[in-house]
Amino acid sequence: FIAFSLIASSVYIVNDLLDLNSDRAHPYKKLRPFASGAVSTQNGFTYFLILFISSVILSLYIGINFFLLILSYWIFNLIYSLIFKKIPLLDLFVLALLYTSRVLAGGLATDIEISIWLFAFAFFFFFSLASVKRCSELTNIKNRKTKLVGRDYNADDLPILNILAWSSGFISILVAVLYINSPDVFMLYRKPELLLGICIVLLLWLIKIILDSKRGMIKIDPIIYALRDKYSWVCLMFIVSILYLNFI
C-alpha cells in the first residue's frame, strides 16, 4: 500500500507539472500547489525523485513481479499524460486499467490470486467513475460556457459519456451479482446471500454519484467528492457491516 501510494504520488506530481498551463486556466485546479505557485517546479522535481526512488526500493523488497507492475504503472501513466489523455474514450479505457492495476498490485504483494470476477468488476466500476469524472468536467464547462483545456471533449459529448457512466456502472454491479451465484462464493463466505446487499448499496451509490455529476455538484473528481459526502460514508458503513456479518 505504501509503495503504491508513493509511486502514485510521484505520478501526480509529474501530471501537475505537465499540466501547469491548463491548470492555471482552470477555476479549481488553479489552486493546486504548482499552478498557484505555492510550490516551485524545482521543489516538485525533488519531491518526485524522493517519492519515486522510495517506491522503487520498497517494490524491489516486496518482489520482482510487484516491482515490474509498479514500473509499468508509472511508464503507462507518463504515456497517458503525454498522449492518451488527449484521445477521447481511449483516455477512459486507460484510466480504468490504471485504477484496476492497483487491485492487481495488491494481489502480487499478498500472493492472493485476483479472480476474473474481481478484475471485471473493478475495470467496469472504474470505467464508470472515469466517465463520471469527464461528465463532471463537461457539465461544469457547459455551465460556465468555457472550453475543457487539455482534453479533446466538448459539451456535445456529454450525452454519450453519461450513457457510458450508467452502462459500465450497471455492468460492474451485474458482474458482482453473478459472482454471488458462483460456486466459489459458498467456500469463502458463511452467508453469501448477504452479499446481495452490497450490490444494492453500490448500485444506489453509483446512481447518486452519476446524478450529482449531472447536476454539476462534482467539481473535479468523484472520489474526492465521495470522501466529503455523508451519503457515501453511510453506504460504506453498510458495506462494512455486511462483510462483518459474513465473517462472524
C-alpha positions in Angstrom: 0.0 0.0 0.0 2.8 2.4 0.9 4.8 1.5 -2.2 1.8 2.1 -4.5 0.9 5.3 -2.7 4.4 6.6 -3.2 4.5 5.8 -6.9 1.0 7.2 -7.5 2.0 10.4 -5.7 5.1 10.7 -7.9 2.9 10.3 -10.9 0.5 13.0 -9.8 3.4 15.4 -9.3 4.6 14.7 -12.9 1.0 15.2 -14.1 0.7 18.5 -12.4 4.0 19.8 -13.7 3.0 18.8 -17.3 -0.5 20.4 -16.9 0.7 23.7 -15.4 -0.7 25.9 -18.2 -4.1 24.1 -18.4 -4.4 24.0 -14.5 -3.7 27.7 -14.3 -6.7 28.3 -16.7 -9.0 26.1 -14.7 -11.2 27.7 -12.0 -10.5 25.0 -9.4 -7.2 23.4 -10.5 -5.5 26.8 -10.4 -5.4 26.4 -6.6 -3.2 23.4 -6.8 0.3 23.9 -5.3 2.3 24.1 -8.5 -0.4 26.0 -10.5 -0.8 28.6 -7.7 2.9 29.0 -7.2 2.8 27.8 -3.6 5.4 25.1 -4.5 8.1 25.7 -7.1 8.6 23.4 -10.0 12.2 22.8 -8.9 10.9 21.5 -5.5 8.3 19.5 -7.3 11.1 17.6 -9.2 12.9 17.0 -5.9 9.7 15.6 -4.3 9.2 13.4 -7.4 12.6 11.9 -7.1 12.2 11.2 -3.4 8.8 9.5 -3.9 9.8 7.6 -7.0 13.1 6.2 -5.5 11.4 5.3 -2.2 8.7 3.4 -4.1 11.2 1.5 -6.2 13.2 0.4 -3.2 10.1 -0.8 -1.4 8.8 -2.6 -4.5 12.1 -4.4 -5.0 12.0 -5.6 -1.4 8.4 -6.9 -1.9 9.2 -8.8 -5.1 10.3 -8.6 -8.7 6.7 -9.0 -10.2 5.4 -6.3 -8.0 8.3 -4.0 -9.0 7.6 -4.6 -12.7 3.9 -3.8 -12.2 4.8 -0.6 -10.3 7.3 0.4 -13.0 4.8 -0.3 -15.8 2.2 1.7 -13.9 4.5 4.7 -13.8 5.5 4.4 -17.5 1.9 3.9 -18.7 0.8 7.0 -16.6 3.5 9.1 -18.2 2.3 8.0 -21.7 -1.2 8.8 -20.6 -0.3 12.3 -19.5 1.6 13.0 -22.8 -0.7 11.2 -25.3 -3.7 9.1 -24.2 -5.5 11.7 -22.2 -5.9 13.8 -25.4 -7.7 10.9 -27.2 -11.5 10.7 -26.4 -12.8 7.4 -25.0 -9.3 5.9 -25.1 -8.4 8.0 -22.1 -11.3 6.4 -20.1 -10.2 2.9 -21.0 -6.6 3.7 -19.9 -7.7 5.3 -16.7 -9.9 2.3 -15.8 -6.9 0.0 -16.5 -4.6 2.1 -14.3 -7.0 2.1 -11.4 -7.6 -1.7 -11.8 -3.8 -2.2 -11.8 -3.9 -1.2 -8.1 -6.0 -4.2 -7.4 -3.6 -6.4 -9.4 -0.7 -4.9 -7.4 -2.4 -5.9 -4.2 -2.7 -9.5 -5.4 1.0 -9.6 -6.3 2.1 -8.1 -2.9 0.0 -10.5 -0.9 0.3 -13.6 -3.1 -3.5 -13.7 -3.5 -4.7 -14.6 -7.0 -7.0 -12.0 -8.4 -10.1 -13.7 -9.9 -11.6 -12.8 -13.3 -14.7 -11.7 -11.3 -12.8 -9.1 -9.3 -10.8 -7.9 -12.4 -14.0 -7.5 -14.4 -15.9 -5.8 -11.6 -13.0 -3.4 -10.9 -12.5 -2.5 -14.6 -16.1 -1.6 -15.3 -16.6 0.1 -11.9 -13.5 2.3 -12.5 -14.5 2.9 -16.1 -17.8 4.2 -14.8 -16.1 6.6 -12.3 -13.7 7.8 -15.1 -16.7 8.6 -17.2 -18.3 10.4 -14.3 -15.2 12.5 -13.9 -15.4 13.6 -17.6 -19.1 14.2 -17.3 -18.4 16.5 -14.3 -15.8 18.4 -16.1 -18.1 18.9 -19.2 -21.1 19.8 -17.1 -19.0 22.5 -15.3 -17.6 24.0 -18.5 -21.1 23.9 -20.0 -22.4 25.9 -17.1 -19.5 28.3 -17.3 -19.6 28.4 -21.1 -15.9 27.7 -21.4 -13.7 25.1 -23.0 -12.2 21.9 -21.5 -8.5 22.6 -21.6 -6.2 19.7 -22.2 -8.9 17.2 -23.2 -10.4 16.7 -26.7 -14.0 16.8 -25.4 -16.8 19.3 -25.8 -20.2 19.8 -24.3 -21.9 17.8 -27.1 -20.1 14.7 -25.9 -21.9 14.8 -22.6 -24.9 12.5 -23.5 -22.5 9.8 -24.8 -20.3 10.0 -21.6 -23.5 9.8 -19.5 -24.5 6.6 -21.2 -21.0 5.1 -20.7 -21.1 6.1 -17.0 -24.5 4.4 -16.5 -23.9 1.3 -18.6 -20.4 0.5 -17.3 -21.6 1.1 -13.7 -24.5 -1.3 -14.2 -22.3 -3.9 -15.8 -20.0 -3.8 -12.7 -22.9 -4.4 -10.4 -24.1 -7.2 -12.7 -20.7 -8.9 -12.5 -20.9 -8.7 -8.7 -24.4 -10.3 -8.7 -23.3 -13.1 -11.0 -20.3 -13.7 -8.7 -22.6 -14.2 -5.8 -24.2 -17.1 -7.6 -20.9 -18.8 -8.4 -19.6 -21.9 -6.6 -16.6 -20.1 -5.2 -18.7 -17.8 -3.0 -20.0 -20.7 -0.9 -16.5 -21.7 0.1 -15.4 -18.1 1.0 -18.5 -16.7 2.8 -20.7 -18.0 5.6 -23.7 -16.1 4.4 -23.2 -15.3 0.7 -26.8 -14.2 0.2 -26.0 -11.1 2.3 -23.6 -10.0 -0.4 -26.6 -9.0 -2.5 -27.0 -6.2 0.0 -23.6 -4.9 -1.0 -24.6 -4.9 -4.7 -27.8 -2.9 -3.9 -25.8 -0.4 -1.8 -23.2 0.0 -4.5 -25.9 0.5 -7.1 -27.6 3.2 -5.1 -24.2 4.9 -4.5 -23.4 4.9 -8.3 -26.8 6.3 -9.2 -26.3 9.1 -6.7 -22.8 9.9 -7.9 -23.9 10.0 -11.5 -26.9 12.2 -10.8 -24.7 14.6 -8.7 -22.3 14.8 -11.6 -25.2 15.6 -14.0 -26.3 18.4 -11.6 -22.8 19.9 -11.5 -22.2 19.1 -7.9 -18.9 17.3 -8.5 -16.3 19.9 -9.3 -13.1 17.9 -10.0 -13.0 14.2 -9.0 -15.8 11.8 -7.9 -13.6 10.1 -5.4 -12.7 13.4 -3.6 -16.4 14.3 -3.7 -17.3 10.9 -2.2 -14.9 11.4 0.7 -16.7 14.6 1.6 -20.2 13.2 1.0 -22.2 11.9 4.1 -24.3 9.6 1.9 -21.1 7.9 0.6 -19.9 7.3 4.2 -23.3 5.8 5.1 -23.0 3.4 2.1 -19.5 2.4 3.2 -20.7 1.7 6.7 -23.5 -0.6 5.3 -21.0 -2.5 3.1 -18.5 -2.9 6.0 -21.4 -4.2 8.2 -22.5 -6.7 5.7 -18.9 -8.0 5.3 -18.6 -8.2 9.1 -21.8 -10.3 9.3 -20.3 -12.7 6.8 -17.3 -13.5 9.0 -18.8 -13.7 12.5 
